[in-house]
Each structure stands twice: as C-alpha cells, then as structure tokens.
Amino acid sequence: MSRELTALIRMGKSAFGEMDFQRAERHLLEAVGGGAKYPDIYYTLGLIEHQRGNFRQAVERFGMAVSANPDYTEALLSLSITLNDMGRYEEARTAYERAAEIISRHGAPSGENLFRGRIANLHKELGELYLALGLHEDAISEFRKALFVAPDFPDLRVRLVTALREAGHAGEALAEVDAFLADFPGNAQALTQKGILHYLGGEKARARRAWEEALYRDPLNKIVQLYLNTLDRELPPD
C-alpha cells in the first residue's frame, strides 16, 4: 500500500475519532477509490451512515465489510442492529446468527451473555456519538436499547442518566439514578450524577450529601472533590 493511501486512511480514522464525520468520510472514500478496499474502512463508513440515520447506506457499507472479510463479527453485529432498526427482523436475526457461529467457530466463549455484551457495546458506542453531537434523544434511545440487551451493565445506566440530564429530563434522570442506586448501593458514578442533578435543581445540601458519599466510595475522584470545593464556596458545610 502506498504512503498516500496509508496517510488517507490514518487521517480518515483520526477524523472519525474526533467525530468529524464529513472529513472522515472524504478521506476514507478517497482511500477506497485509490484501491484500499479494506473491511475496516467499509465498517467505519457504515458507522458514519448509521450515525446520520442513513440505514440503507449503512447496511450496504456493513455488507461490503462482510464481503471483504466474512468473519468480521463487529460488522455483522452492526449490520444486525441496523437491519433491526429498519424493521427487517429476519435478516437481522440471520446476521446475528452468522456472528454467533463465527465467534463459536473461532473458539471464543459461547453463550448468550457474550453476544448481548457485544451488541450492547455497539449501541453504547452509537449513543456516545449522538451524545457528543448534542443529539440527546437519539443518545437516550441507543442507551435504552443497550440496557434492554444488557440490563446488568452499570455503566450503561450511568450514561443513560447523563443523556437524560443533558436532554433536560431532570425528573426522569433522578428517578433513573435512584433506581440504579437501589440496585447498586454506593456506586460512585451514580452518586456523582445524583449530586449534579440535585445541584442543578437548587438542592445544594442534597448535592453535598451525594458527592460526599461518592468521594467516600472513591477517595481519589478529583472531579467530585472539585464539585465539593465549588459547593463549599457557595454553601458552608453543615
């Protein structure tokens, strides 16, 4: 592969990591046009199309990735998710079963939990992209899909709370974080989010209690310490 193609791929992937999807697509398509017809490039282009809501084009890109590498499980799982989003359930199940067969054939741990985890992580990745772009409702939808697949993943619930808060659904976010803490008492991330919600709601004493407990659970958490320092300047300790 020429240095020029290598540079285009590197710039494209760097732009994707920076969530500059237009620039990423431009570089990667130029690389493909130059002969770099690699499965991971098609996969990245598929993720870009999915993020835009162009599901038909995303399916085409993921399909090209699988054609280039029939054992590309991430592309198959992304294809399954996208087909499911389009209501093409039988095709989605077929793609999912192909991914499961490949994972088992390669000697990876079998079982439903493995596949649930991988699908949940794909939904989470999409949720993070939407959140970074300020598309809060889309992010909430993806995090809920991830939780439906893997309800026992605590980090997913924290991200859902964050998305709800940033979308302005403070009451729903607080209910979600309280339900989370009922299942996972003392979770520092959840307590941090609870403190933020109380603080934004003007309940600074409650915010302090949540953050103090979060710091007790995670003494090296500098962000929580910063929140408490800020609060100390506004509200003297009890």
PyMOL commands that set and color helices and strands:
alter all, ss='L'
color gray80, all
select helices_A, chain A and resi 3-17+21-33+39-52+55-68+73-85+89-105+112-132+136-149+154-166+170-183+188-200+204-217+222-234
alter helices_A, ss='H'
color red, helices_A
deselect
rebuild
show_as cartoon
